[in-house]
Amino acid sequence: MIEAENVTLHYGGSQILHGVSLSAEPGKVTCVMGNNGVGKTSLMNLLAGRHPRSGGELRLMGERLGRVTAQEMARRGVGYVPQGRAIFPMLSVRENLETGFGCLPRGARRVPDEIFDSFPVLAEMAHRRGGDLSGGQQQQLAIARALVIRPKVLIMDEPTEGIQPNIIAQIGRVIASLRDAGEMAVVLVEQYFDFAWDLGDSFALMERGEVVMQGTPGTLGRDQMHARLANLAA
């Protein structure tokens, strides 16, 4: 479980997050939604240790965290799939996957077979350079690289962005499988409403650095949630 309570975040003199609270539990997908520029990626960077919070509390598996780095969060079991994938184009697929080994004890430094079961194309292209893969294949590689560390929390920022429908469906099946295994908390930032709604166990809708609507599908209602998003986009 990862929990943020009343967190704030600044970039220089600009405040980006204003008292945001969010929790993600094992066996559930927590979806963060909202238009571009409302602070979703900034919140993910904070949760992953890529940018220090200005205030509030961050807890991982019940432990209150001080100032942490991205590397420390990865060692603690937080996997991150950034927006834009951020793979290493000159490294092979296997070498990209092996970049996660630095967060693991020496005896655990291997790529789990389940990753290739989930993304067979990566096994087929293990020796191809990451930059030679299609956008959808690169997204699969970015997700697989995060899974190499056997995360307790998986943060995914816009995994369907610019991806063809068949790969979106495959990514959805992988997320559902990870959720149903019951051991991993998934935090999903997503603009594609139907994809998020089908997977999400809880939702947080952001606007201008704040969570303005939060709850489960049962308490929010599909039409109400969709209408609120449409109004924000208008």
N, C-alpha and C positions, 0 to 999 in steps of 0.2 A: 504494500500500500504506500502511496505517496500522497501527502497532504500539504497544501499551501493555505495559510490562514492570514488574511488581511495583508497580503504582500504588496509592496510598492516597488517600483523600479524606475530609475532615471537613466537617460542617456545624456550625459553632460548636464546642462541646465534644464532639460525637458523631462517632465514626468510622463512616463508611458503607461504604467499600471497604477491604478488607484484602489488600493484595498481589496484585491482580488482573493477570493477563497475558492478552493477547488480540492476535491479528493477523488482518488481513483483506487478501487479495491480489486484484489485478485479475483479472477473469474468474471470480470466485467469490463465493458468498453465504455469509457467516458469520452463523449464527443464535445469538442469545443468548436463553436460555430460563430460566424459573423462575417461582415464584409472585410475587404482588404484594408489594412491600416488601422485596425481597431486594437491591436496588441496581442493577437493570438500567438504569433511566432515569438514575440518577446516573452510571453509567459512560458512557452516551451523551452526557450533558451534558459530562463531562470530555473525551471524544474530540472533541466539537464546539467546545470552548473556552468553553463557557457557565459552567463552574465550574472554578476552578484546582485542580489536584491538590495533595495535601500532600506526596507523595513518589513515587519511581519515575521511569521514563522514558517519554516519548512521542515517537515518531518518525513522520514523514510522508514517504513516498517516500525512506526511508533517512536523512533529515535529522533529527537530534536537536533537539527543540523545547524552548525554555525556557517561560517564562510567556507564554501566548498568549490572545488574546481571540477571541470568536466571530466578529467581523468579520474578523480576520486569518485565521482558519481557513477562512472562506468564500472569502477572496481566494486562499488557497492551494489551493482546489479541494475543500473538504469541504462537501457539501450535507447539510442536516439537515431531516428531516420529524418534527416533535415529536409526542409523544402529545397528543391533543386538537386537532391540526391547526393551531391558532393563526393562522388566516387573519384578514384585516382585513375585518370584516363590512360596513363602510360604503364600502369601495372596490370598484370593479368587478372582475370576473374579470381583465381585462387589466391593470388597475392593480395588482392583487395580484401578478401575474406580473412586472410591471415593478419591483417592489420589490427584485428580485434584481440589477437593473442596477448598483447601487452597487458591487458586487464585481467588475465587469467593466471592461476598458478601453473607452473611448468607442466605438471601432470595432466592438465585439462586442455592443453593447447592442441586441439584438433577441431576440424569442422564436423559437427554432428551430421550423421547420415540423414536425419529428418529434414535438414535444410535442403538437401538435394532432392528429397522426396517431394517437398513442397514446391521447389523451383527446379524441375528437371533440366531446363535449358542451361542452367549454370554449370551442371555437370558436363553437359555436351560442349560448353564453351569455356571450360576451366582454364585453358591455355591462351584464350583470346584476350587481347587488351581490352580493358574496360571501356576505353573511348571508341572501340569498334562496335559496341553493342547498340541496339536500338534504344530509344527512350524507355520503352516498357521493360526491356531487359535490364537496363541500368537501374530502374526502380526496384526490380526484383533483387538485384545485387545489393542495393542500399539496405533493403529490409533484411536480407540474409546476413549481411555484415553485422547488423545490430543484433541478430539472433545468435551469432557466434558466441557472445559473452554469456549466454543462458540468462537473459535478463529476468528480474523480478517485476520490473516495470518497463514497458515498451512505449516510447513516445514517438508518434508518427505525425509529421507535419505535411499535410496535403499529398498523401501518397497516390491519389488518382489524377493529379494535375498533368494534363497533356498526355494521358495514357489511353491507348486504344481499349474499346469495350471488353474484349476477351481477357486482357490482362487485368483490367479493373475487377472483373468477376473472379479471376484467380486470386487476386490480392484479398478480395472480400472473403473467399473461402479460407484462406490462410489465417486471417484475423479471427474469423469465427472459430476455427479449430484451436487457436491459441487461447481464446476466451473460454471455450468449452472444456479445455483441459483443467481449468480452475486454479492454476498456480500463478498466472501472470496478470498484472493490471495493465490495461492498454489505454493510453490517452491518445485520442485521434482528433487532429485538426482537419476539418473537411468542409469544402464548399459544395460538394455534390450532395444535395439533400437526401435523395432516395437511398444512396449508398450509406450515408451516416444513419439515417432513420432505421434502416433494416438491421444495422449492427449494434446500435447504441443501447446501453442499459441506463445511462443518464446523460443529460445534456446541460451545457452551459453556453448561453448566448452572450457574446460580448459586444459592447459598443463603447467607443472612446475610452478604452482602457479599463472598463468596468464590466462585471457580470450583471446583466440587466434581467436575465431570466434563467432559471435553473430548476431542474427536476428530472423525473423519469418520464418515459413515454406516456404512462398512465396518468400522471398528474398534469402534464403539459398538453397533450393532445396533438395529433399530427397536424390537423388543419390550423390550429392556433399557432403552433411553432412555425409552420410554413408561411403563414400570413405575416407573422412578426418579422421574419427574415425578409420577405418581399417588401414590407413597409420600410425597413431599414435601407434596402437597396434603391428605393424609389427616390 
